[in-house]
Amino acid sequence: MELSLSTRESAGALVVDVAGEIDGYTLPKLRERLVGLVNDGAKSIVVNLEAVEFIDSTGLGVLVGALKRMQTRGGTLGLVCHQEGLLRVFTITGLEKVFSIYPTVEEAVEPGAS
C-alpha cells in the first residue's frame, strides 16, 4: 500500500497528515518530510496517524528520530492516534511514555499541549 502525506498549519503547529501503511518500503517518504520540516526550522510538529492502517518497527524508528531532532532544536513533536491497534503498538514498545499522544489534532495543537 502507498503512503500519502500532506502538511498543513493549525494553531501555529505544522500538522503532517499521514495515510496508509508505514513500513520499510514507505518510510523514506515520511522520514524525508519530517527531516525537511525540522531542518526548515519547525518548532512544533504534530504527526496525525488517524488514517494509518499499519506501522512497523522501522516506522516507529523514524518517529523516534524525528522526536529527537525536534528536542535537540528546542521543538516539540506530538502524535495523534486513537486507533486501538496502533495505540497497542506504542504501549507494547513503551513509546507511549516517550511521545505525547493525543486523540485529536485539536487537542494536540492546544497551547502547552506537547
FIBAZA-431927 format. One record per residue: z, x, y of N, C-alpha, C, O, CB in turn; residue in one letter. Coordinates in Angstrom, 2 decimals, always signed. Glycine has a CB too. Layout:
N
[pt [Z; X; Y]; [Z; X; Y]; [Z; X; Y]; [Z; X; Y]; [Z; X; Y]; A]
...
//
This chain:
114
[pt [+0.00; +0.84; -1.19]; [+0.00; +0.00; +0.00]; [+0.00; +0.87; +1.24]; [+0.53; +1.99; +1.24]; [+1.21; -0.95; +0.00]; M]
[pt [-0.58; +0.37; +2.26]; [-0.65; +1.06; +3.54]; [+0.67; +0.92; +4.32]; [+1.53; +0.10; +4.00]; [-1.81; +0.53; +4.37]; E]
[pt [+0.77; +1.75; +5.32]; [+1.91; +1.69; +6.23]; [+1.34; +1.43; +7.62]; [+0.44; +2.14; +8.06]; [+2.76; +3.01; +6.19]; L]
[pt [+1.87; +0.43; +8.30]; [+1.43; +0.20; +9.67]; [+2.61; +0.44; +10.61]; [+3.75; +0.11; +10.31]; [+0.87; -1.23; +9.85]; S]
[pt [+2.27; +1.01; +11.75]; [+3.27; +1.35; +12.76]; [+2.80; +0.85; +14.12]; [+1.62; +0.93; +14.45]; [+3.52; +2.89; +12.80]; L]
[pt [+3.73; +0.34; +14.88]; [+3.45; +0.02; +16.28]; [+4.71; +0.38; +17.07]; [+5.82; +0.30; +16.56]; [+3.06; -1.50; +16.47]; S]
[pt [+4.51; +0.76; +18.30]; [+5.63; +1.18; +19.15]; [+5.62; +0.33; +20.40]; [+4.58; +0.07; +21.00]; [+5.54; +2.69; +19.51]; T]
[pt [+6.80; -0.11; +20.79]; [+6.96; -0.92; +21.99]; [+8.28; -0.55; +22.65]; [+9.12; +0.10; +22.04]; [+6.91; -2.45; +21.67]; R]
[pt [+8.43; -0.96; +23.89]; [+9.68; -0.71; +24.60]; [+10.49; -1.99; +24.67]; [+9.93; -3.07; +24.89]; [+9.42; -0.14; +26.01]; E]
[pt [+11.78; -1.88; +24.47]; [+12.68; -3.01; +24.57]; [+14.02; -2.54; +25.12]; [+14.69; -1.72; +24.50]; [+12.87; -3.71; +23.19]; S]
[pt [+14.38; -3.05; +26.27]; [+15.68; -2.73; +26.91]; [+15.91; -1.22; +27.01]; [+17.02; -0.75; +26.81]; [+16.82; -3.37; +26.11]; A]
[pt [+14.86; -0.47; +27.34]; [+14.98; +0.97; +27.53]; [+14.87; +1.80; +26.27]; [+14.87; +3.03; +26.35]; [+16.27; +1.25; +28.17]; G]
[pt [+14.77; +1.16; +25.12]; [+14.61; +1.88; +23.85]; [+13.17; +1.77; +23.38]; [+12.48; +0.80; +23.68]; [+15.58; +1.33; +22.77]; A]
[pt [+12.73; +2.77; +22.65]; [+11.43; +2.70; +22.01]; [+11.64; +2.14; +20.61]; [+12.38; +2.71; +19.81]; [+10.73; +4.10; +21.97]; L]
[pt [+10.99; +1.03; +20.32]; [+11.12; +0.38; +19.02]; [+9.87; +0.69; +18.21]; [+8.75; +0.40; +18.64]; [+11.32; -1.18; +19.17]; V]
[pt [+10.06; +1.27; +17.04]; [+8.96; +1.54; +16.13]; [+9.01; +0.48; +15.04]; [+9.90; +0.50; +14.18]; [+9.04; +3.00; +15.53]; V]
[pt [+8.06; -0.43; +15.07]; [+7.97; -1.48; +14.05]; [+7.19; -0.92; +12.87]; [+6.04; -0.49; +13.02]; [+7.29; -2.78; +14.62]; D]
[pt [+7.82; -0.93; +11.71]; [+7.22; -0.35; +10.50]; [+6.99; -1.48; +9.51]; [+7.85; -2.33; +9.31]; [+8.14; +0.76; +9.89]; V]
[pt [+5.81; -1.48; +8.87]; [+5.50; -2.48; +7.86]; [+4.81; -1.80; +6.68]; [+3.98; -0.92; +6.86]; [+4.61; -3.62; +8.44]; A]
[pt [+5.18; -2.23; +5.47]; [+4.57; -1.69; +4.27]; [+5.57; -0.91; +3.45]; [+6.75; -1.25; +3.38]; [+3.39; -0.81; +4.63]; G]
[pt [+5.07; +0.16; +2.82]; [+5.91; +0.99; +1.97]; [+6.01; +2.40; +2.55]; [+5.02; +2.97; +3.00]; [+5.35; +1.04; +0.53]; E]
[pt [+7.23; +2.93; +2.52]; [+7.45; +4.31; +2.99]; [+7.69; +5.16; +1.74]; [+8.74; +5.07; +1.10]; [+8.67; +4.41; +4.01]; I]
[pt [+6.71; +5.98; +1.43]; [+6.82; +6.85; +0.25]; [+6.10; +8.17; +0.55]; [+5.66; +8.40; +1.67]; [+6.21; +6.16; -1.03]; D]
[pt [+6.00; +9.01; -0.45]; [+5.38; +10.31; -0.27]; [+3.97; +10.26; +0.27]; [+3.53; +11.18; +0.96]; [+5.37; +11.05; -1.55]; G]
[pt [+3.26; +9.20; -0.03]; [+1.88; +9.05; +0.42]; [+1.79; +8.64; +1.89]; [+0.94; +9.13; +2.62]; [+1.15; +8.03; -0.45]; Y]
[pt [+2.67; +7.74; +2.31]; [+2.57; +7.19; +3.66]; [+3.49; +7.86; +4.68]; [+3.30; +7.67; +5.89]; [+2.88; +5.73; +3.62]; T]
[pt [+4.46; +8.62; +4.22]; [+5.45; +9.16; +5.16]; [+4.92; +10.12; +6.21]; [+5.53; +10.21; +7.27]; [+6.49; +9.84; +4.39]; L]
[pt [+3.82; +10.86; +5.98]; [+3.35; +11.73; +7.06]; [+3.04; +10.95; +8.35]; [+3.26; +11.45; +9.45]; [+2.11; +12.49; +6.62]; P]
[pt [+2.54; +9.74; +8.21]; [+2.23; +8.91; +9.37]; [+3.51; +8.56; +10.14]; [+3.54; +8.64; +11.37]; [+1.50; +7.62; +8.93]; K]
[pt [+4.57; +8.19; +9.42]; [+5.85; +7.86; +10.05]; [+6.47; +9.11; +10.68]; [+6.95; +9.06; +11.81]; [+6.82; +7.25; +9.03]; L]
[pt [+6.45; +10.21; +9.95]; [+7.03; +11.45; +10.48]; [+6.32; +11.86; +11.77]; [+6.97; +12.22; +12.76]; [+6.92; +12.58; +9.43]; R]
[pt [+5.00; +11.80; +11.77]; [+4.23; +12.18; +12.95]; [+4.60; +11.32; +14.16]; [+4.75; +11.82; +15.27]; [+2.73; +12.08; +12.67]; E]
[pt [+4.75; +10.02; +13.93]; [+5.09; +9.11; +15.04]; [+6.48; +9.44; +15.58]; [+6.66; +9.55; +16.80]; [+5.02; +7.64; +14.58]; R]
[pt [+7.46; +9.58; +14.69]; [+8.83; +9.82; +15.14]; [+8.97; +11.18; +15.82]; [+9.61; +11.28; +16.87]; [+9.80; +9.74; +13.96]; L]
[pt [+8.39; +12.22; +15.24]; [+8.46; +13.55; +15.85]; [+7.78; +13.53; +17.22]; [+8.27; +14.14; +18.17]; [+7.80; +14.61; +14.93]; V]
[pt [+6.65; +12.83; +17.31]; [+5.96; +12.73; +18.59]; [+6.81; +12.07; +19.66]; [+6.85; +12.54; +20.80]; [+4.68; +11.96; +18.42]; G]
[pt [+7.49; +10.99; +19.30]; [+8.36; +10.30; +20.27]; [+9.50; +11.20; +20.72]; [+9.82; +11.26; +21.91]; [+8.92; +9.01; +19.66]; L]
[pt [+10.11; +11.91; +19.77]; [+11.21; +12.81; +20.11]; [+10.69; +13.93; +21.03]; [+11.31; +14.23; +22.05]; [+11.85; +13.42; +18.83]; V]
[pt [+9.57; +14.52; +20.66]; [+9.01; +15.61; +21.46]; [+8.57; +15.16; +22.84]; [+8.54; +15.95; +23.78]; [+7.84; +16.23; +20.74]; N]
[pt [+8.23; +13.87; +22.97]; [+7.84; +13.32; +24.27]; [+9.05; +12.96; +25.13]; [+8.88; +12.48; +26.26]; [+6.97; +12.09; +24.07]; D]
[pt [+10.26; +13.19; +24.62]; [+11.47; +13.00; +25.41]; [+12.17; +11.67; +25.25]; [+12.99; +11.32; +26.09]; [+11.14; +13.17; +26.80]; G]
[pt [+11.87; +10.92; +24.19]; [+12.56; +9.64; +23.96]; [+14.07; +9.87; +23.89]; [+14.53; +10.83; +23.27]; [+12.05; +8.96; +22.66]; A]
[pt [+14.82; +8.98; +24.51]; [+16.28; +9.08; +24.48]; [+16.90; +8.10; +23.50]; [+18.02; +8.31; +23.02]; [+16.85; +8.85; +25.86]; K]
[pt [+16.19; +7.02; +23.21]; [+16.70; +6.01; +22.28]; [+15.53; +5.45; +21.48]; [+14.57; +4.90; +22.03]; [+17.45; +4.87; +23.04]; S]
[pt [+15.63; +5.60; +20.16]; [+14.59; +5.09; +19.26]; [+15.26; +4.12; +18.28]; [+16.34; +4.40; +17.75]; [+13.86; +6.25; +18.49]; I]
[pt [+14.61; +3.00; +18.06]; [+15.04; +2.04; +17.05]; [+13.89; +1.89; +16.06]; [+12.78; +1.53; +16.44]; [+15.43; +0.65; +17.70]; V]
[pt [+14.16; +2.17; +14.80]; [+13.16; +2.02; +13.76]; [+13.40; +0.67; +13.10]; [+14.41; +0.45; +12.43]; [+13.23; +3.21; +12.71]; V]
[pt [+12.45; -0.23; +13.29]; [+12.56; -1.59; +12.77]; [+11.96; -1.65; +11.37]; [+10.75; -1.56; +11.20]; [+11.85; -2.61; +13.72]; N]
[pt [+12.83; -1.79; +10.38]; [+12.41; -1.80; +8.97]; [+12.30; -3.21; +8.40]; [+12.22; -3.38; +7.19]; [+13.40; -1.00; +8.14]; L]
[pt [+12.28; -4.23; +9.26]; [+12.26; -5.61; +8.79]; [+11.08; -5.91; +7.86]; [+11.22; -6.71; +6.94]; [+12.22; -6.56; +9.96]; E]
[pt [+9.93; -5.29; +8.10]; [+8.74; -5.57; +7.29]; [+8.45; -4.48; +6.26]; [+7.35; -4.41; +5.72]; [+7.53; -5.74; +8.20]; A]
[pt [+9.44; -3.63; +5.99]; [+9.28; -2.59; +4.97]; [+9.65; -3.16; +3.62]; [+10.71; -3.76; +3.45]; [+10.15; -1.33; +5.30]; V]
[pt [+8.75; -2.98; +2.66]; [+8.96; -3.52; +1.32]; [+9.62; -2.52; +0.38]; [+10.25; -2.91; -0.60]; [+7.64; -3.96; +0.74]; E]
[pt [+9.46; -1.22; +0.68]; [+9.96; -0.18; -0.22]; [+10.15; +1.10; +0.58]; [+9.36; +1.41; +1.47]; [+8.99; +0.05; -1.42]; F]
[pt [+11.19; +1.84; +0.24]; [+11.39; +3.18; +0.81]; [+11.93; +4.07; -0.30]; [+12.85; +3.68; -1.02]; [+12.36; +3.16; +2.05]; I]
[pt [+11.35; +5.26; -0.43]; [+11.85; +6.19; -1.44]; [+12.63; +7.31; -0.77]; [+12.84; +7.30; +0.45]; [+10.67; +6.77; -2.28]; D]
[pt [+13.07; +8.28; -1.58]; [+13.92; +9.34; -1.05]; [+13.20; +10.19; -0.01]; [+13.84; +10.70; +0.92]; [+14.40; +10.23; -2.18]; S]
[pt [+11.89; +10.36; -0.14]; [+11.18; +11.15; +0.86]; [+11.14; +10.41; +2.20]; [+11.22; +11.03; +3.26]; [+9.75; +11.46; +0.38]; T]
[pt [+11.03; +9.09; +2.15]; [+11.09; +8.29; +3.36]; [+12.45; +8.37; +4.02]; [+12.55; +8.46; +5.25]; [+10.75; +6.85; +3.05]; G]
[pt [+13.49; +8.33; +3.20]; [+14.84; +8.49; +3.74]; [+14.98; +9.85; +4.43]; [+15.61; +9.96; +5.49]; [+15.90; +8.35; +2.62]; L]
[pt [+14.39; +10.87; +3.82]; [+14.44; +12.21; +4.41]; [+13.79; +12.27; +5.78]; [+14.28; +12.96; +6.67]; [+13.77; +13.19; +3.49]; G]
[pt [+12.69; +11.55; +5.96]; [+12.02; +11.50; +7.27]; [+12.94; +10.86; +8.30]; [+13.04; +11.34; +9.43]; [+10.69; +10.72; +7.18]; V]
[pt [+13.62; +9.78; +7.93]; [+14.54; +9.12; +8.86]; [+15.71; +10.03; +9.21]; [+16.12; +10.09; +10.37]; [+15.05; +7.81; +8.26]; L]
[pt [+16.26; +10.72; +8.22]; [+17.37; +11.64; +8.48]; [+16.91; +12.77; +9.40]; [+17.62; +13.15; +10.33]; [+17.92; +12.22; +7.15]; V]
[pt [+15.72; +13.31; +9.15]; [+15.19; +14.37; +10.00]; [+15.02; +13.92; +11.44]; [+15.34; +14.65; +12.37]; [+13.86; +14.86; +9.46]; G]
[pt [+14.50; +12.69; +11.62]; [+14.33; +12.16; +12.98]; [+15.67; +11.96; +13.65]; [+15.81; +12.23; +14.85]; [+13.56; +10.83; +12.94]; A]
[pt [+16.67; +11.49; +12.90]; [+18.01; +11.31; +13.46]; [+18.57; +12.65; +13.94]; [+19.12; +12.74; +15.03]; [+18.95; +10.67; +12.43]; L]
[pt [+18.43; +13.68; +13.12]; [+18.93; +15.00; +13.50]; [+18.24; +15.52; +14.75]; [+18.88; +16.09; +15.63]; [+18.76; +15.99; +12.35]; K]
[pt [+16.92; +15.33; +14.83]; [+16.17; +15.77; +16.02]; [+16.68; +15.05; +17.27]; [+16.87; +15.67; +18.32]; [+14.66; +15.52; +15.84]; R]
[pt [+16.90; +13.75; +17.14]; [+17.39; +12.98; +18.29]; [+18.78; +13.45; +18.70]; [+19.05; +13.61; +19.89]; [+17.43; +11.49; +17.96]; M]
[pt [+19.65; +13.67; +17.73]; [+21.01; +14.09; +18.05]; [+21.05; +15.45; +18.73]; [+21.85; +15.66; +19.64]; [+21.85; +14.13; +16.79]; Q]
[pt [+20.19; +16.38; +18.31]; [+20.19; +17.70; +18.94]; [+19.69; +17.64; +20.37]; [+19.95; +18.55; +21.16]; [+19.33; +18.66; +18.14]; T]
[pt [+18.98; +16.57; +20.71]; [+18.47; +16.40; +22.08]; [+19.30; +15.39; +22.88]; [+18.93; +15.01; +23.99]; [+17.01; +15.94; +22.03]; R]
[pt [+20.43; +14.97; +22.30]; [+21.31; +14.06; +23.01]; [+20.86; +12.61; +22.98]; [+21.35; +11.80; +23.77]; [+21.44; +14.50; +24.42]; G]
[pt [+19.95; +12.27; +22.08]; [+19.46; +10.90; +21.99]; [+20.06; +10.15; +20.81]; [+20.91; +10.68; +20.08]; [+17.95; +10.90; +21.88]; G]
[pt [+19.61; +8.91; +20.65]; [+20.10; +8.09; +19.55]; [+18.94; +7.53; +18.76]; [+17.84; +7.34; +19.28]; [+20.99; +6.95; +20.08]; T]
[pt [+19.19; +7.27; +17.49]; [+18.22; +6.63; +16.62]; [+18.97; +5.62; +15.78]; [+19.89; +5.96; +15.05]; [+17.46; +7.66; +15.73]; L]
[pt [+18.56; +4.37; +15.88]; [+19.17; +3.30; +15.09]; [+18.13; +2.66; +14.20]; [+16.93; +2.80; +14.42]; [+19.82; +2.25; +16.00]; G]
[pt [+18.60; +1.96; +13.20]; [+17.72; +1.26; +12.27]; [+17.98; -0.23; +12.32]; [+19.12; -0.66; +12.51]; [+17.91; +1.79; +10.84]; L]
[pt [+16.93; -1.02; +12.15]; [+17.07; -2.46; +11.99]; [+16.69; -2.78; +10.56]; [+15.56; -2.53; +10.13]; [+16.18; -3.26; +13.03]; V]
[pt [+17.64; -3.34; +9.83]; [+17.40; -3.66; +8.43]; [+18.38; -4.74; +8.01]; [+19.59; -4.61; +8.21]; [+17.54; -2.40; +7.52]; C]
[pt [+17.85; -5.80; +7.44]; [+18.73; -6.85; +6.94]; [+18.37; -7.24; +5.50]; [+19.00; -8.12; +4.91]; [+18.65; -8.08; +7.84]; H]
[pt [+17.37; -6.58; +4.95]; [+16.96; -6.86; +3.58]; [+17.96; -6.27; +2.59]; [+18.29; -5.09; +2.66]; [+15.54; -6.32; +3.30]; Q]
[pt [+18.43; -7.10; +1.70]; [+19.46; -6.66; +0.76]; [+19.03; -5.44; -0.06]; [+19.83; -4.52; -0.26]; [+19.82; -7.80; -0.17]; E]
[pt [+17.80; -5.43; -0.53]; [+17.32; -4.31; -1.35]; [+17.32; -3.00; -0.60]; [+17.75; -1.97; -1.14]; [+15.94; -4.60; -1.85]; G]
[pt [+16.83; -3.01; +0.64]; [+16.82; -1.78; +1.43]; [+18.22; -1.37; +1.83]; [+18.56; -0.18; +1.82]; [+15.95; -1.95; +2.68]; L]
[pt [+19.04; -2.34; +2.19]; [+20.43; -2.01; +2.54]; [+21.15; -1.36; +1.37]; [+21.97; -0.46; +1.56]; [+21.19; -3.27; +2.98]; L]
[pt [+20.84; -1.81; +0.17]; [+21.45; -1.23; -1.03]; [+21.08; +0.25; -1.17]; [+21.91; +1.06; -1.57]; [+21.01; -2.02; -2.29]; R]
[pt [+19.83; +0.59; -0.83]; [+19.41; +1.99; -0.89]; [+20.24; +2.83; +0.08]; [+20.69; +3.92; -0.28]; [+17.90; +2.11; -0.55]; V]
[pt [+20.46; +2.32; +1.29]; [+21.27; +3.07; +2.25]; [+22.72; +3.19; +1.79]; [+23.36; +4.22; +2.01]; [+21.21; +2.39; +3.63]; F]
[pt [+23.24; +2.15; +1.14]; [+24.62; +2.18; +0.65]; [+24.76; +3.16; -0.51]; [+25.69; +3.97; -0.53]; [+25.07; +0.78; +0.21]; T]
[pt [+23.87; +3.08; -1.48]; [+23.94; +3.95; -2.66]; [+23.86; +5.42; -2.26]; [+24.54; +6.26; -2.85]; [+22.80; +3.60; -3.65]; I]
[pt [+23.03; +5.72; -1.28]; [+22.86; +7.11; -0.85]; [+23.92; +7.57; +0.16]; [+23.98; +8.75; +0.50]; [+21.49; +7.29; -0.24]; T]
[pt [+24.75; +6.65; +0.62]; [+25.76; +6.98; +1.60]; [+25.23; +7.05; +3.03]; [+25.96; +7.40; +3.96]; [+26.39; +8.29; +1.25]; G]
[pt [+23.96; +6.72; +3.21]; [+23.36; +6.82; +4.53]; [+23.77; +5.70; +5.47]; [+23.50; +5.77; +6.67]; [+21.87; +6.85; +4.41]; L]
[pt [+24.41; +4.65; +4.96]; [+24.90; +3.61; +5.86]; [+26.01; +4.15; +6.74]; [+26.34; +3.55; +7.77]; [+25.40; +2.39; +5.06]; E]
[pt [+26.60; +5.29; +6.35]; [+27.63; +5.94; +7.17]; [+27.02; +6.90; +8.18]; [+27.69; +7.31; +9.13]; [+28.62; +6.68; +6.28]; K]
[pt [+25.77; +7.26; +7.97]; [+25.08; +8.22; +8.83]; [+24.32; +7.51; +9.94]; [+24.32; +7.95; +11.09]; [+24.12; +9.08; +8.00]; V]
[pt [+23.67; +6.40; +9.59]; [+22.86; +5.65; +10.54]; [+23.62; +4.47; +11.12]; [+24.50; +3.90; +10.47]; [+21.58; +5.17; +9.88]; F]
[pt [+23.27; +4.13; +12.34]; [+23.69; +2.85; +12.91]; [+22.64; +1.85; +12.47]; [+21.47; +1.97; +12.84]; [+23.84; +2.91; +14.51]; S]
[pt [+23.06; +0.85; +11.66]; [+22.13; -0.13; +11.11]; [+22.47; -1.50; +11.68]; [+23.62; -1.93; +11.64]; [+22.17; -0.14; +9.56]; I]
[pt [+21.46; -2.18; +12.21]; [+21.63; -3.46; +12.88]; [+20.79; -4.53; +12.19]; [+19.76; -4.22; +11.59]; [+21.25; -3.36; +14.37]; Y]
[pt [+21.22; -5.78; +12.26]; [+20.45; -6.87; +11.64]; [+19.23; -7.31; +12.46]; [+18.30; -7.90; +11.91]; [+21.35; -8.05; +11.41]; P]
[pt [+19.23; -7.04; +13.77]; [+18.11; -7.44; +14.63]; [+17.81; -6.34; +15.65]; [+18.65; -5.50; +15.96]; [+18.43; -8.77; +15.36]; T]
[pt [+16.59; -6.37; +16.17]; [+16.21; -5.44; +17.22]; [+17.04; -5.69; +18.46]; [+17.46; -4.75; +19.14]; [+14.71; -5.55; +17.54]; V]
[pt [+17.29; -6.96; +18.77]; [+18.07; -7.30; +19.96]; [+19.45; -6.65; +19.94]; [+19.91; -6.14; +20.96]; [+18.20; -8.82; +20.08]; E]
[pt [+20.09; -6.68; +18.80]; [+21.41; -6.06; +18.69]; [+21.32; -4.54; +18.77]; [+22.21; -3.89; +19.31]; [+22.09; -6.47; +17.38]; E]
[pt [+20.25; -3.97; +18.22]; [+20.09; -2.52; +18.23]; [+19.86; -1.96; +19.62]; [+20.25; -0.83; +19.90]; [+18.95; -2.13; +17.33]; A]
[pt [+19.23; -2.73; +20.50]; [+18.91; -2.22; +21.83]; [+19.94; -2.59; +22.89]; [+19.79; -2.21; +24.06]; [+17.57; -2.72; +22.25]; V]
[pt [+20.98; -3.30; +22.51]; [+22.03; -3.63; +23.48]; [+22.63; -2.33; +24.00]; [+22.80; -1.38; +23.23]; [+23.13; -4.53; +22.84]; E]
[pt [+22.96; -2.29; +25.29]; [+23.58; -1.09; +25.84]; [+24.82; -0.70; +25.03]; [+25.69; -1.52; +24.73]; [+23.96; -1.31; +27.32]; P]
[pt [+24.87; +0.57; +24.68]; [+26.01; +1.08; +23.92]; [+25.95; +0.81; +22.43]; [+26.94; +1.04; +21.73]; [+27.26; +0.51; +24.46]; G]
[pt [+24.82; +0.31; +21.94]; [+24.73; -0.06; +20.52]; [+24.77; +1.15; +19.60]; [+25.46; +1.13; +18.58]; [+23.45; -0.84; +20.27]; A]
[pt [+24.03; +2.21; +19.93]; [+23.96; +3.34; +18.99]; [+25.07; +4.31; +19.18]; [+25.14; +5.31; +18.46]; [+22.66; +4.05; +19.12]; S]
//
